[in-house]
Amino acid sequence: MSDFREALESISEAKCSEHPGFSAAGACTRCGTFICAFCATSGAGLCFQCLHATPKLATRRARLAACLVDGAALLLPSLLLGVLRCLALPGEEAMKAPGVYVPGLLVLFVQASLIRGTGASLGKRLLGIRVVRRDGRPAEVWRIALLRNVLPMALCGYFGWLGLVDALFLVGEERRCLHDWVAGTRVVKAPRA
């Protein structure tokens, strides 16, 4: 109980890192340093350093490689299970069995967990990149899942050429695909721990 009390006292006595004359009113939403009420309102809950820090954009190659890793992680387990099923039951159609898709669903669950925690899928983690909002704050899971993944896939199902247009947007100076523009996100290099 005394540790908790000491922690509360240290927080109540904390000063803003940018304005030492002011008491802390909260913590930076990105790095956790103490900020005063002025910093909290003027910088969307960010300290001065986080507000003015601009992470470096991910390279086009890293984004492509991460996409390939994510695609392989999603498809290869189900494909391998389908091949094994064909070898075991030669007369059956492999991909019509519902059990073949279980590994893909598990991979989707793991990917969602990774994205929720770090803003990076398996491929992005391996390549040291992550998805953030346009202003640099962490992107929400719903933004990544729905606007960056589900919506583009659904639209590409109806308009096949949209996938090419989406990818060609990456050539621009901001290196943002069309789904990044729609979701209000960008892919940046992840800081090393």
FENKAQUI-V867664 format. One record per pair of residues at least 4 apart in sequence whose ideal C-beta (glycine too) atoms are under 7 Angstrom apart, sorted by the first residue. I is the first residue (numbers start at 1). GAP is how many residues later the second one is. Records with the same first field share a line. If there is no record, write none. Layout:
BEGIN
I->GAP, GAP
END
This chain:
BEGIN
1->4
2->4
3->4
4->4
5->4
6->4
7->4
8->4
9->4
10->4
11->13
14->10, 20
15->5, 7, 8, 9, 19
16->4, 6, 8, 18, 19, 20, 23
17->16, 17, 18, 30
18->21, 29, 30
19->17, 19, 20
22->14, 16
23->13
24->10, 11, 12
25->10, 11, 12, 15
26->9, 14, 19
27->5, 6, 7, 8
28->4, 5, 7, 17, 18, 19, 22
29->16, 17, 108
30->16, 20, 107
31->16, 19
33->14
35->4, 5, 12
37->4
38->4
39->4, 8, 9
40->5
43->8
46->4, 5
47->4
48->4
49->4
53->83
55->77, 81, 133, 134
56->132, 133
57->118, 129, 131
58->4, 5, 71, 129, 130, 131
60->4, 110, 115
61->4
62->4, 65, 67
63->4, 66, 107, 124
64->4
65->4, 58, 62
66->4, 55, 57, 58, 61, 63
67->4, 56
68->4
69->4, 53, 54, 57
70->4, 51, 52, 53
71->4
72->4
73->34, 49
74->30, 33
75->4
76->4
77->4, 26, 27, 30
78->4, 22, 23, 25, 26
79->4
80->4
81->4, 19, 22
82->4, 12, 13, 18
83->4, 11
84->4
85->4, 7, 9, 12, 15
86->4, 8
94->6
95->5
101->4
102->4
103->4
104->4
105->4
106->4
107->4
108->4
109->4
110->4
111->4, 10, 11
112->4, 29, 33
113->4
114->4, 6, 7, 8, 11
115->4, 5, 6, 26, 29
116->25
118->7, 12
119->11, 12, 13, 19, 20
120->4, 5, 9, 10, 11, 70
121->4
122->4
123->4
124->5, 6
128->61, 62
129->58, 59, 60, 61
130->58, 60
131->8, 13, 54, 56
132->4, 5, 6, 7, 53, 54, 56
133->4, 6, 51, 52
134->50, 51, 52
139->4, 5, 46
141->4
142->4
143->4, 5, 40, 42
144->4, 5
145->4, 5
146->4, 5
147->4, 32, 35, 36
148->31, 35, 37
149->4
150->4
151->4, 31
152->4, 14, 27
153->4
155->4, 7
156->4, 6, 7
161->4
162->4
163->4
164->4
165->13
166->11, 12, 13
167->10
169->7, 8, 9, 12
170->5, 7
172->4
176->4, 5, 10
178->4
179->4
180->5, 6
END
